[in-house]
Amino acid sequence: MKAIVTGATKGIGLAITRALLDDGAQVYALGRDMTLLENLPDYTGRLHLHTADLTNTDLTALVHTAAKKMGGIDVLVNNAGITLAKNLEETGTEEWDRLMNLNARVPYVLSQAVIPYLKKHPRSHIIQIASVVASKGCAGQSAYVASKHALLGFSKSIAKELQPYGIRVHVISPGGVATDMVSSVRPDIDTQELIHPQEIADIIRFLLAQRGNAVIDEIQVRRETKAPFA
Ligand SMILES: NC(=O)c1ccc[n+]([C@@H]2O[C@H](COP(=O)([O-])OP(=O)(O)OC[C@H]3O[C@@H](n4cnc5c(N)ncnc54)[C@H](OP(=O)(O)O)[C@@H]3O)[C@@H](O)[C@H]2O)c1
């Protein structure tokens, strides 16, 4: 397996990177601050680090470089994301643009750029890390929710477009996960109650292991203390 993972330096992306490496994959890991990844054990040349602000980079060139380094690409994980806890009246247009850029535009450009590589494999995957709020909405986070709703709608559409090529598009929609992102906007939540990043990585492992006729389009994940089917 040859995977690009965005936002690999910490939180959910770091857990995904570790899981894929542990399963024998090559990973082209992206982030701005690579110090955490540099501490990972030696994966005998299977971990490729690339530092970039994805909102300010030639993403198509980046994908070509990743493909050259790994000898192809069969998995893209669009995980990098930022949030904003502000009511609409406090949200600036620049903040809206920043969220839409990283959370929706970057996955759009990266998904487009990897298609020629994914088509070369009989089965390949694009995995989008959205959020449970993408479909439910959330007071005080309208810009974040809008960006994740855009990602969800985009993903549903390309899943249909790419189906004939054996490219599976999966959306993971987590509730609260114990990462820096949640600590910054919801310090009130007891981190013991939150989903562990490793649990999201394990779901991705499960998705990638599916080789039969069953395909999972979206997985919504809630923390145990939240009401079921709410
Ligand atoms: N935590 C949750 O409760 C939760 C719930 C639902 C969905 N999600 C989604 O899960 C994804 C990962 O979130 P997380 O909780 O793991 O957050 P996190 O710990 O804050 O990690 C975010 C990652 O995104 C990267 N990133 C941020 N801005 C970037 C930029 N401009 N260019 C390149 N990389 C950038 C960060 O890299 P740097 O090292 O460069 O900062 C970091 O690796 C996000 O899409 C988030 O919306 C999270």
The ligand as an SDF file (V2000), in Angstrom:
LIG
                    3D

 48 52  0  0  0  0  0  0  0  0999 V2000
  -10.7080   16.0270   17.0790 N   0  0  0  0  0  0  0  0  0  0  0  0
  -12.0030   15.8920   16.8240 C   0  0  0  0  0  0  0  0  0  0  0  0
  -12.8600   15.8410   17.7280 O   0  0  0  0  0  0  0  0  0  0  0  0
  -12.4780   15.7810   15.4170 C   0  0  0  0  0  0  0  0  0  0  0  0
  -13.8220   15.4250   15.2090 C   0  0  0  0  0  0  0  0  0  0  0  0
  -14.2830   15.3190   13.9150 C   0  0  0  0  0  0  0  0  0  0  0  0
  -13.4320   15.5460   12.8550 C   0  0  0  0  0  0  0  0  0  0  0  0
  -12.1400   15.8940   13.0810 N   0  0  0  0  0  0  0  0  0  0  0  0
  -11.2810   16.1430   11.9110 C   0  0  0  0  0  0  0  0  0  0  0  0
  -10.1650   15.2840   11.9760 O   0  0  0  0  0  0  0  0  0  0  0  0
   -9.0790   15.8860   11.2990 C   0  0  0  0  0  0  0  0  0  0  0  0
   -7.8320   15.8320   12.1860 C   0  0  0  0  0  0  0  0  0  0  0  0
   -8.1060   16.5980   13.3420 O   0  0  0  0  0  0  0  0  0  0  0  0
   -7.3170   16.4320   14.7200 P   0  0  0  0  0  0  0  0  0  0  0  0
   -8.3340   16.4600   15.7760 O   0  0  0  0  0  0  0  0  0  0  0  0
   -6.3580   15.3200   14.6480 O   0  0  0  0  0  0  0  0  0  0  0  0
   -6.5720   17.8490   14.7510 O   0  0  0  0  0  0  0  0  0  0  0  0
   -5.1150   18.2880   15.1960 P   0  0  0  0  0  0  0  0  0  0  0  0
   -4.5960   17.4130   16.2570 O   0  0  0  0  0  0  0  0  0  0  0  0
   -5.2180   19.7520   15.4220 O   0  0  0  0  0  0  0  0  0  0  0  0
   -4.2540   18.0010   13.8660 O   0  0  0  0  0  0  0  0  0  0  0  0
   -4.5100   18.7310   12.6990 C   0  0  0  0  0  0  0  0  0  0  0  0
   -3.5080   18.3510   11.6440 C   0  0  0  0  0  0  0  0  0  0  0  0
   -3.7290   19.1960   10.4900 O   0  0  0  0  0  0  0  0  0  0  0  0
   -2.5030   19.7990   10.1200 C   0  0  0  0  0  0  0  0  0  0  0  0
   -2.6770   21.1280    9.5360 N   0  0  0  0  0  0  0  0  0  0  0  0
   -3.3540   22.1790   10.0620 C   0  0  0  0  0  0  0  0  0  0  0  0
   -3.2560   23.2400    9.2420 N   0  0  0  0  0  0  0  0  0  0  0  0
   -2.5020   22.8450    8.1870 C   0  0  0  0  0  0  0  0  0  0  0  0
   -2.0490   23.4790    7.0150 C   0  0  0  0  0  0  0  0  0  0  0  0
   -2.3740   24.7550    6.7330 N   0  0  0  0  0  0  0  0  0  0  0  0
   -1.2790   22.7990    6.1410 N   0  0  0  0  0  0  0  0  0  0  0  0
   -0.9460   21.5190    6.4260 C   0  0  0  0  0  0  0  0  0  0  0  0
   -1.3610   20.8400    7.5000 N   0  0  0  0  0  0  0  0  0  0  0  0
   -2.1260   21.5020    8.3750 C   0  0  0  0  0  0  0  0  0  0  0  0
   -1.7130   19.8880   11.4100 C   0  0  0  0  0  0  0  0  0  0  0  0
   -0.3490   19.9630   11.0930 O   0  0  0  0  0  0  0  0  0  0  0  0
    0.6780   20.9410   11.8370 P   0  0  0  0  0  0  0  0  0  0  0  0
    1.5600   20.0880   12.6300 O   0  0  0  0  0  0  0  0  0  0  0  0
    1.3630   21.5720   10.7380 O   0  0  0  0  0  0  0  0  0  0  0  0
   -0.1290   21.9190   12.6560 O   0  0  0  0  0  0  0  0  0  0  0  0
   -2.0740   18.5730   12.0970 C   0  0  0  0  0  0  0  0  0  0  0  0
   -1.2640   17.5450   11.6150 O   0  0  0  0  0  0  0  0  0  0  0  0
   -9.5230   17.3000   10.9310 C   0  0  0  0  0  0  0  0  0  0  0  0
   -9.9430   17.3380    9.5880 O   0  0  0  0  0  0  0  0  0  0  0  0
  -10.6980   17.5380   11.8550 C   0  0  0  0  0  0  0  0  0  0  0  0
  -11.6000   18.4820   11.3360 O   0  0  0  0  0  0  0  0  0  0  0  0
  -11.6360   16.0140   14.3400 C   0  0  0  0  0  0  0  0  0  0  0  0
  1  2  1  0
  2  3  2  0
  2  4  1  0
  4  5  1  0
  4 48  2  0
  5  6  2  0
  6  7  1  0
  7  8  2  0
  8  9  1  0
  8 48  1  0
  9 10  1  0
  9 46  1  0
 10 11  1  0
 11 12  1  0
 11 44  1  0
 12 13  1  0
 13 14  1  0
 14 15  2  0
 14 16  1  0
 14 17  1  0
 17 18  1  0
 18 19  2  0
 18 20  1  0
 18 21  1  0
 21 22  1  0
 22 23  1  0
 23 24  1  0
 23 42  1  0
 24 25  1  0
 25 26  1  0
 25 36  1  0
 26 27  1  0
 26 35  1  0
 27 28  2  0
 28 29  1  0
 29 30  1  0
 29 35  2  0
 30 31  1  0
 30 32  2  0
 32 33  1  0
 33 34  2  0
 34 35  1  0
 36 37  1  0
 36 42  1  0
 37 38  1  0
 38 39  2  0
 38 40  1  0
 38 41  1  0
 42 43  1  0
 44 45  1  0
 44 46  1  0
 46 47  1  0
M  CHG  2   8   1  16  -1
M  END
$$$$
